[in-house]
Structure formats: C-alpha cells, structure tokens
Amino acid sequence: MELFADVSRVERAIESFIRYLAVERGLSDNYQLSTQRSLSDFASWCARARKVNPPSRGYGAAGPPSSRRSGTTAWRMVTLPMISEYLAEKKKAGLSAASIKLIVVALKIFFRFLAGKGEIERDPTEALSLPRIERYLPETLNEMQVEQLLNGIDTKLPLGLRDRAMVELLYASGLRISELANARLENFYPEEGTIRVIGKGNKTRIVPVGRKACEALACYLSTERPKLIKRRSGSEIFLSERGTKLTTVRIWQIVKEKARHAGLEKNIYPHLLRHSFATHLLSNGADLRIIQEMLGHADISTTQVYTHVDQQRLKAVHRRFHPRA
C-alpha cells in the first residue's frame, strides 16, 4: 500500500486543521496559506518517497481495514526519521534556515493538533527541535535620511499628497505594509492622533499618529482622495488612480520610486521605515515594552533586536568621534 495514496482524504485532514487555525486561533490568511502549502508539500513528498507494506497479520500500524485509506491513518504512519529526511532534503536543495523553521513549526502544530484530537497515538515531532537561525540586525535609515525621503516627495505632482501621506504614516506609526494597505477611514481618529490597525493574527491595536503625519493625511483626505473616489471605491484610506485599494506591491513600488527621486542610494522599502520607526523611538528613550505594543509584536524578544541596532549605532558614533576609539 502506497503511503498517502488517498490524496483527497489527506488534504481534507489538512483543510480541517487550517479551519482550526482560522476559527479558533484567529491566525492570518497568509499564515494559513503558508502552513497549508508546507503540509501539502510534505504529504506529496511522503507519497513519492515512501511505500508501506500492510502487515501480514492483524491490523498493525495500518489500523482496522475500514480506516486503512483514511487521511488519519496516513498521518499515523509518519515517523520522526521520515520528517528528518524530508527536512534534510529541503536543506540540501538550498532552503534557508528561516524557511525550514517555518516548515518545522507547521508540522509541529499540525501533529499536536492531531494528537490532541486522538487521531494519532503519538506526536512524531515531539523530539524535533527548531533550527537555529542566525539573527541579522535590521537595516534602518537615520533621521536625516528619513527627512530627505519625505522632503523629496513633490506634493504638487498628481498623487503627491497621497504618496507623502503614505510615507509619513509608515514612519510615524511603524505600520506593516499590509496594515497600511488595509487602513480604513473609520479607523483613523485625527482628533486623537491615533489609528486602529489589524495586524498579524487579526489582532487589533491602536497606534499613535504623529502631528506631521496627521497634517499630511488631512491634506490628502480633504483635497486629493475625493477626486480618486469611484463607484466601486471602499473606505480604505489610500486609493489608486482607479479608485480601488492600493495593493502592497504598488505601495512597495511607490516607496522605492520616491526614494530614487529623493536621491537616496540605499535600498529603501516599506519595512525599512518600520525598522527606522522602532530604532529612533528607542534611541530617544522610549520604553521597549511600549515599542513592542506599537509594533504589534506578540513576543518581546522580537522587539529586542532593536536594542542591538541601537548599540551598534552607539558604537559607530564612539568609533567616529572618540579620539582614542
């Protein structure tokens, strides 16, 4: 009997798990899609790489005859050596440690889910450790470079007010690009200087919006956005020329275009402004926990990387200006 021969049943088991992630865990669509791809790829690999002969007597690992072709039975056959072999092949194919870690996490929570429901007797990933990832310090812009980028946006050009407001908001509030694309009018509170955004895992948070960003948004919303509205327009703050919501790809392109026009040679992208937002707050004395809350990080360890960035900056200043550095 070929392992995972009944693809439809195996996929249904994965789909059941993805529904659990969506409904009970409230995880984002992107995370659900990434997890589904990882599990489906592993199932396909099992189907290609393994054949399991049914036992000659008794039920053995295959279970009773009525369940031998069920998706659950197929998952019962998975062992830790199989998973290790699969991950080794991925590594040999050149997959990064970060990508392999995502696969390991997907497999771990999936088999834990099956074990919790009693659909497998033992979780084969219990002894599976996460690969160690070399943590790279995020790139940032200094404050002068941010000013250069913002001042380089010509607000007299068509859509200039929109583009200035977008970049101002990315830097002022440290939004992710998806959060900016999905930002809605009803969630922006100019009187309070805050905006409510929906981040990873569909978690909502309220983030301060600086005075200059509020002013840029007010100019765009009062003079330029009304001209972009079409019959199919929604309540997203930032609209395209066609009156539709801006895609994350288009926002990425706009930021890079504005950086080029401003004469910045550094590789500029939206997330760089988020890194700069956090680093500049920390440099000016903000509490790390407050920065964590504004960024929407679930774990403080994710935010702590900015302390290393700040230390690197301080060391660079010391080396440059101290006579005996």
N, C-alpha and C positions, 0 to 999 in steps of 0.2 A: 504494500500500500504506500503510495507516494505521500509524503508529509505535506500537509496543506493543499491536498488535491482539490478539495471543495472550496474554491476561492470565494464564492459568494457568501458562504457561512463564515469564513474567516473575516471577510470585510464587514459583515454585519456585526461581529463582535467588536471590531474597531469602531464602527459607527456608534454603537451603544456607548462606548467609552467616551467618544467625542461629545455625545449629547450630555453625558455626565459632566464633562469639563465646562460645557456651555451653561447648563441649567443650574447645577449645584455648586460649581466652583466659580462661575462667572468669569471665566478666562476669555481673553480677546479672540476675535475671529482669526487674526494672524497666528496666534499661538495654537489654536485648534487646527488650522490648516497645516502648520509646520509639524505638529505631533502626528496628524493623520498620515502625512507623507512619510515620516520616519517609520511608523508602524507598518504601513503598506509596503514600503521598500524592504523591511526586514522579513515580512511574510513572503514576499516574492523571492527573496534570497533563500529562505528556508525551502520553498517549493522547488527551486532549481538545484540547491546544493545537497539536499538530503532525501534519502529514501528509508523508510522504516518498515521492516517486515513484521506482519502481525504475528503474535505468539501462537505456537502450535497448540497449546492447551490453556484453557482459562482465558480470562479477559486481559490480564497484564496491564501494560501501560495504555493500551488502546481502549480500555473500558468495555462496557457491555455492547453487544452488537448494535443495538438501537442508536448508540451515540458515536459509533466509530467514525462517522463522517461529519460530525458536528464541529463547528469552529472551536468550541471549548476543548474538545478532545485534542485538536491540533495544537492548541496552546499548551496543553498538559505535556506534550512531548518535548517542548523546548527545555534545554539544559543550559547551565552556565557555560560549559565548554563551547556550545554552539554559538552563544551570544559573543563570547570572547573571540571566536574565529571570525564571526561577521565583522566585529569592530576592528580586528587586525587587518582584514581585507580593506576596510574603509581607510584605515591609516596608510596602508601600502599604496592605495590609489591616490594619496595626496590630500585627503581631507584634513582640515586643520583640527587642532585640539579643541577649539571652541565649538566647532560643528559636531565633533564626536561627543562632546559633553552634552549637547542638546539631545542627541540620539539616546545617550545613556539615561538621561533624565526622563525622556519619553517612555523608554522601556521600563524603567523602574516604577513610575506611577501607574503604568498600564497593568503590569503584573501584580502590583499591590492592589489595584482595583479588582482584578480577577480573583485574587486570593481572598480579599475581603468579602466577596460575594459567594465564596465557596466553590467557584468554578474551576479552580486548580487547587491541588493539595498543598503545594509548596511554591513560594515565590523564588524562581531561579535567579533573580537579580539581587537577592539579599546580600550576598558577599561581593557584589560588583561595586567597585569603587569608581568615583568620578575622576576623569583625567585631570592632572594638574595643568593649569593654564598660566602661561607667563603673562602677567598683567602689565599692559602697556599704559603709560601715562597719557591721558587725552591731550590732544593739541588744543591750544587756546589762542585767542587774539589778545593783545594788550589793549589798554583803554584807548590809546591813540589810534590804533588800527580800527577799532570799532567806530570811533569818531570819523575817521577817514571814509569808512564804508558808508556810514549814514549820510554824511555830508556830500558824498559823491552821487547820491540819488537825486536826479533833477525832477523836482515835483511839478515843473511846468510842462513836462512831456506827458503825452497820453499815458494814463495808468501810473503816473509817477507818484501821486498821492497814495494810491493803493500799495505800491511797492515799498514806499517809505514806511507806511503804517505796518506792513508785514514784518519788515526787518526790525523796526523799533520794538514790536511786540515779542518777536523771537528773543531778542536780547534782554528786554525789560522783565520778562516773565519766565524765561528759560523753558519755553514750551517745546515739546517734541513736534516734528513736522506734521505728524498725523493730527495732533491736538490743534495745531494752527489751522489746518485744512477743515477741521470739523467744528471750529469755534463758531458759535451762533449768536445772533443779535440779542436774543432774550437772556443770554448768559453773561453779557457784558454790562457791568454796572459802573458807568463813568462817574457818577456822583461819589461812589465809594472808592473808586480807583481799583476795582478788582474784576477778575474774570473767572467764571467757573468752567473747568475743562474736564473731559472724560479721558482718563489715561489708560495705562495698561490694566488688563483685567476688568475693564469697565468701571474702574474706581474713579469717583468724582472728587475733585479737590478745587479749592478756591485759591487763586494766586493773585498777589498784588500786581497792578499795572502802574508803572512809573508815570510821573507827570508828563514827560515829553512824549511817551508812547500814547498817553490819553489824548494829548493835543493832536498828534498825528492821526489817530483814529477818528477824532472829531472832524478834522478837515476832510478826510476821505469819506466818512459816512454822510456828511452834510452836502458835499458837492460832487463827488465822483461816483459813489456807489449808486445813487438814484438813476444815473444815466446807464448803468450796466444792467439794471433790472429788466428781465423779460418775463413773459407769461409763465415760463417753467422755472423761474428762479425760486430758490428756497430761502431760508433765513440765515444761511451761512454768511459770516461777515465778509469774507473775501470771495469775490466773484470773478469769473473770466470775462473776456470780451463777449462771449455768447450768453452771458448771464447765468452760467452754471457754476457749481462749486469747483474751485481750483483743485487739481489733483496734486498729490505730494510730489510727483515727478515734475510738474510745472513749477511748483514753488522752489524746488531744488534748482531748476534751470534759471529762474529769476534771480535767486541769491547769487549764483555764480556769475550771471551777466552783470549784476550791479557791482560785484567785487572787481570784475575785469575793468569796467568803466571807471571805477574809483582808483585804478592803478595799483591794486594790491596784487602782488605776485604770488602770495601764499595761496595754497589750495583752500578756498572758502566754501563751506557747505552749511546748511541749516543747523546741524547738530553741533558744529563748532561754536555757534552763538550760545547754545545751551551750556556747553562746557565753559565758555567765557563768562557767562552769567554767574555760574556757581563759583568759579575761581575768583572773580572780582568781589563777590559778596564776602567770601572767606578772607581775602586779602584786606578788606576793610573792616574786619572784626565781627562778621555775622556768626551766630552760633551754628554749629554743624547740624544739630537736630532741626533747626528752622529751615536750613537749606534742604535737608532731606525731605521735609514736608512740602516745600515749594516745588521740588523736582518730582515729587510723587514716587520716591524710591521706597520699596517695601522694606529693604534692609539697610541699616546704617552703614554696613561695610561697603555698599556700592557708592555711597556718598563720600566715604573716607578717602577715596582715590584723590579727591581734590586737595586734601591736606598734603599729599606727596607733591602735587603740582605746585602748591604754594611754597613748599620747602625748596623745590628745585629753583623757583623764581628767586627766592631769598638768597640762595647760594650763588646764583648767577650775578645778582646785584653785588654781593660781597666780593666775588672774584673780580668784578669790573672796577669797583671803586675803592677797595681797601688797599692801602699801599703795601701791605705785606701778605696779601692773599695768595 
